[in-house]
């Protein structure tokens, strides 16, 4: 299934090809590939190079651990994410290590790292589906996540499966066309809401 | 100047090559290239496809507008960012358009979009330096940013300049080696702090 973005301006093929499926194949992702995905996250930018990102991960080859990560997702995400060969929770350190002060960039920089991981995955033919739908308190309790850290996201990683085998509401989600607002609706200049000269034709 | 990351595991060259300079060249970035950078941001993933990202942008070809964006950065960032040919403020919509409820993923998804923009820039030989050091209230006042939206980041965009012409503290920052914590310090399995099997050698 090809869901390459229909772009108004050319972008790198690995950005255009990325999307977030609910259907994952049972085929495992190799340990070598998985390491490279987290290595990609590792080299993301972060405010003061704080690297606030942490991950709690499990593969389906460790069934008890996999079930534990899965249990930290909200139920609608458990419905499909359990078929992915790897699940991860993204956990942010909320304060700077060097001085204990709050890091305003922590959650933003989790996003930078997640995008790097996803880009590396796309380059390797691997799909990533990120979720904000997790239960942070359950993650804290099940993994003894200390104060000052908070689970922010879930991440399903694997090869694309057959969307036609999903329940109807998930199949429709996978098969729907990808849509986005045009640039003039979010790239402003001079004042709020006014399309910037650079995006005017 | 080559600051390609010294990785423990192979990653895509565009991720390895990316870094955040303080030295920008005065050469402008073409309108075509700039559009493609924001197009890349446009196609990022977001929770419920909310696309919470907005940008207020100005190029140095519009001096008054450029000065206005620059004035919304904290002073230590104004010191170097004023030499970039384009500055942007990243502004998040904090609530879902469809129901007005808070979007927990808004700031995270700003990070996803920023990373896509940066990846596209790297592919085009363009550098990006993101900043959390902005003054959100000043941005709100100067651009009439409405309630429910908040300026989160600054983004400097341009070609690499000569770091040796920077003041010493900025030059040292540009010339320093890139360092990151190893995977075993942030990819956990089973319990917090325990390196996951996938990152054990």
HADDOCK unambig.tbl for C-alpha pairs under 7 A between the chains (distance, minus, plus):
assign (segid A and resid 9 and name CA) (segid B and resid 35 and name CA) 6.89 0.50 0.50
assign (segid A and resid 9 and name CA) (segid B and resid 36 and name CA) 5.53 0.50 0.50
assign (segid A and resid 9 and name CA) (segid B and resid 39 and name CA) 6.29 0.50 0.50
assign (segid A and resid 10 and name CA) (segid B and resid 36 and name CA) 6.04 0.50 0.50
assign (segid A and resid 11 and name CA) (segid B and resid 36 and name CA) 5.99 0.50 0.50
assign (segid A and resid 11 and name CA) (segid B and resid 39 and name CA) 6.94 0.50 0.50
assign (segid A and resid 11 and name CA) (segid B and resid 40 and name CA) 5.87 0.50 0.50
assign (segid A and resid 11 and name CA) (segid B and resid 120 and name CA) 6.63 0.50 0.50
assign (segid A and resid 12 and name CA) (segid B and resid 120 and name CA) 6.27 0.50 0.50
assign (segid A and resid 15 and name CA) (segid B and resid 40 and name CA) 6.86 0.50 0.50
assign (segid A and resid 31 and name CA) (segid B and resid 198 and name CA) 5.73 0.50 0.50
assign (segid A and resid 35 and name CA) (segid B and resid 9 and name CA) 6.90 0.50 0.50
assign (segid A and resid 35 and name CA) (segid B and resid 198 and name CA) 6.77 0.50 0.50
assign (segid A and resid 35 and name CA) (segid B and resid 199 and name CA) 6.29 0.50 0.50
assign (segid A and resid 36 and name CA) (segid B and resid 9 and name CA) 5.54 0.50 0.50
assign (segid A and resid 36 and name CA) (segid B and resid 10 and name CA) 6.04 0.50 0.50
assign (segid A and resid 36 and name CA) (segid B and resid 11 and name CA) 5.98 0.50 0.50
assign (segid A and resid 39 and name CA) (segid B and resid 9 and name CA) 6.30 0.50 0.50
assign (segid A and resid 39 and name CA) (segid B and resid 11 and name CA) 6.94 0.50 0.50
assign (segid A and resid 39 and name CA) (segid B and resid 183 and name CA) 6.97 0.50 0.50
assign (segid A and resid 40 and name CA) (segid B and resid 11 and name CA) 5.88 0.50 0.50
assign (segid A and resid 40 and name CA) (segid B and resid 15 and name CA) 6.86 0.50 0.50
assign (segid A and resid 42 and name CA) (segid B and resid 180 and name CA) 6.72 0.50 0.50
assign (segid A and resid 43 and name CA) (segid B and resid 180 and name CA) 6.87 0.50 0.50
assign (segid A and resid 47 and name CA) (segid B and resid 132 and name CA) 6.86 0.50 0.50
assign (segid A and resid 54 and name CA) (segid B and resid 186 and name CA) 4.54 0.50 0.50
assign (segid A and resid 54 and name CA) (segid B and resid 187 and name CA) 5.95 0.50 0.50
assign (segid A and resid 55 and name CA) (segid B and resid 186 and name CA) 6.07 0.50 0.50
assign (segid A and resid 55 and name CA) (segid B and resid 187 and name CA) 4.78 0.50 0.50
assign (segid A and resid 55 and name CA) (segid B and resid 188 and name CA) 5.91 0.50 0.50
assign (segid A and resid 56 and name CA) (segid B and resid 187 and name CA) 5.98 0.50 0.50
assign (segid A and resid 56 and name CA) (segid B and resid 188 and name CA) 4.65 0.50 0.50
assign (segid A and resid 56 and name CA) (segid B and resid 189 and name CA) 5.34 0.50 0.50
assign (segid A and resid 57 and name CA) (segid B and resid 187 and name CA) 6.97 0.50 0.50
assign (segid A and resid 57 and name CA) (segid B and resid 188 and name CA) 6.20 0.50 0.50
assign (segid A and resid 57 and name CA) (segid B and resid 189 and name CA) 5.39 0.50 0.50
assign (segid A and resid 57 and name CA) (segid B and resid 196 and name CA) 6.77 0.50 0.50
assign (segid A and resid 58 and name CA) (segid B and resid 189 and name CA) 6.38 0.50 0.50
assign (segid A and resid 65 and name CA) (segid B and resid 190 and name CA) 6.24 0.50 0.50
assign (segid A and resid 105 and name CA) (segid B and resid 132 and name CA) 6.10 0.50 0.50
assign (segid A and resid 107 and name CA) (segid B and resid 107 and name CA) 6.46 0.50 0.50
assign (segid A and resid 107 and name CA) (segid B and resid 108 and name CA) 5.29 0.50 0.50
assign (segid A and resid 108 and name CA) (segid B and resid 107 and name CA) 5.28 0.50 0.50
assign (segid A and resid 108 and name CA) (segid B and resid 108 and name CA) 4.52 0.50 0.50
assign (segid A and resid 108 and name CA) (segid B and resid 110 and name CA) 6.45 0.50 0.50
assign (segid A and resid 108 and name CA) (segid B and resid 111 and name CA) 4.68 0.50 0.50
assign (segid A and resid 109 and name CA) (segid B and resid 111 and name CA) 6.00 0.50 0.50
assign (segid A and resid 110 and name CA) (segid B and resid 108 and name CA) 6.46 0.50 0.50
assign (segid A and resid 111 and name CA) (segid B and resid 108 and name CA) 4.68 0.50 0.50
assign (segid A and resid 111 and name CA) (segid B and resid 109 and name CA) 6.00 0.50 0.50
assign (segid A and resid 111 and name CA) (segid B and resid 111 and name CA) 4.22 0.50 0.50
assign (segid A and resid 111 and name CA) (segid B and resid 112 and name CA) 4.75 0.50 0.50
assign (segid A and resid 112 and name CA) (segid B and resid 111 and name CA) 4.76 0.50 0.50
assign (segid A and resid 112 and name CA) (segid B and resid 112 and name CA) 5.36 0.50 0.50
assign (segid A and resid 112 and name CA) (segid B and resid 114 and name CA) 6.97 0.50 0.50
assign (segid A and resid 112 and name CA) (segid B and resid 115 and name CA) 5.19 0.50 0.50
assign (segid A and resid 114 and name CA) (segid B and resid 112 and name CA) 6.97 0.50 0.50
assign (segid A and resid 115 and name CA) (segid B and resid 112 and name CA) 5.19 0.50 0.50
assign (segid A and resid 115 and name CA) (segid B and resid 115 and name CA) 6.04 0.50 0.50
assign (segid A and resid 120 and name CA) (segid B and resid 11 and name CA) 6.64 0.50 0.50
assign (segid A and resid 120 and name CA) (segid B and resid 12 and name CA) 6.28 0.50 0.50
assign (segid A and resid 132 and name CA) (segid B and resid 47 and name CA) 6.86 0.50 0.50
assign (segid A and resid 132 and name CA) (segid B and resid 105 and name CA) 6.08 0.50 0.50
assign (segid A and resid 143 and name CA) (segid B and resid 191 and name CA) 4.86 0.50 0.50
assign (segid A and resid 143 and name CA) (segid B and resid 192 and name CA) 5.51 0.50 0.50
assign (segid A and resid 144 and name CA) (segid B and resid 191 and name CA) 6.87 0.50 0.50
assign (segid A and resid 144 and name CA) (segid B and resid 192 and name CA) 6.14 0.50 0.50
assign (segid A and resid 145 and name CA) (segid B and resid 192 and name CA) 5.93 0.50 0.50
assign (segid A and resid 180 and name CA) (segid B and resid 42 and name CA) 6.73 0.50 0.50
assign (segid A and resid 180 and name CA) (segid B and resid 43 and name CA) 6.88 0.50 0.50
assign (segid A and resid 183 and name CA) (segid B and resid 39 and name CA) 6.97 0.50 0.50
assign (segid A and resid 186 and name CA) (segid B and resid 54 and name CA) 4.55 0.50 0.50
assign (segid A and resid 186 and name CA) (segid B and resid 55 and name CA) 6.09 0.50 0.50
assign (segid A and resid 187 and name CA) (segid B and resid 54 and name CA) 5.96 0.50 0.50
assign (segid A and resid 187 and name CA) (segid B and resid 55 and name CA) 4.78 0.50 0.50
assign (segid A and resid 187 and name CA) (segid B and resid 56 and name CA) 5.98 0.50 0.50
assign (segid A and resid 187 and name CA) (segid B and resid 57 and name CA) 6.96 0.50 0.50
assign (segid A and resid 188 and name CA) (segid B and resid 55 and name CA) 5.90 0.50 0.50
assign (segid A and resid 188 and name CA) (segid B and resid 56 and name CA) 4.64 0.50 0.50
assign (segid A and resid 188 and name CA) (segid B and resid 57 and name CA) 6.18 0.50 0.50
assign (segid A and resid 189 and name CA) (segid B and resid 56 and name CA) 5.35 0.50 0.50
assign (segid A and resid 189 and name CA) (segid B and resid 57 and name CA) 5.38 0.50 0.50
assign (segid A and resid 189 and name CA) (segid B and resid 58 and name CA) 6.37 0.50 0.50
assign (segid A and resid 190 and name CA) (segid B and resid 65 and name CA) 6.25 0.50 0.50
assign (segid A and resid 191 and name CA) (segid B and resid 143 and name CA) 4.84 0.50 0.50
assign (segid A and resid 191 and name CA) (segid B and resid 144 and name CA) 6.86 0.50 0.50
assign (segid A and resid 192 and name CA) (segid B and resid 143 and name CA) 5.52 0.50 0.50
assign (segid A and resid 192 and name CA) (segid B and resid 144 and name CA) 6.14 0.50 0.50
assign (segid A and resid 192 and name CA) (segid B and resid 145 and name CA) 5.93 0.50 0.50
assign (segid A and resid 196 and name CA) (segid B and resid 57 and name CA) 6.76 0.50 0.50
assign (segid A and resid 198 and name CA) (segid B and resid 31 and name CA) 5.72 0.50 0.50
assign (segid A and resid 198 and name CA) (segid B and resid 35 and name CA) 6.77 0.50 0.50
assign (segid A and resid 199 and name CA) (segid B and resid 35 and name CA) 6.30 0.50 0.50
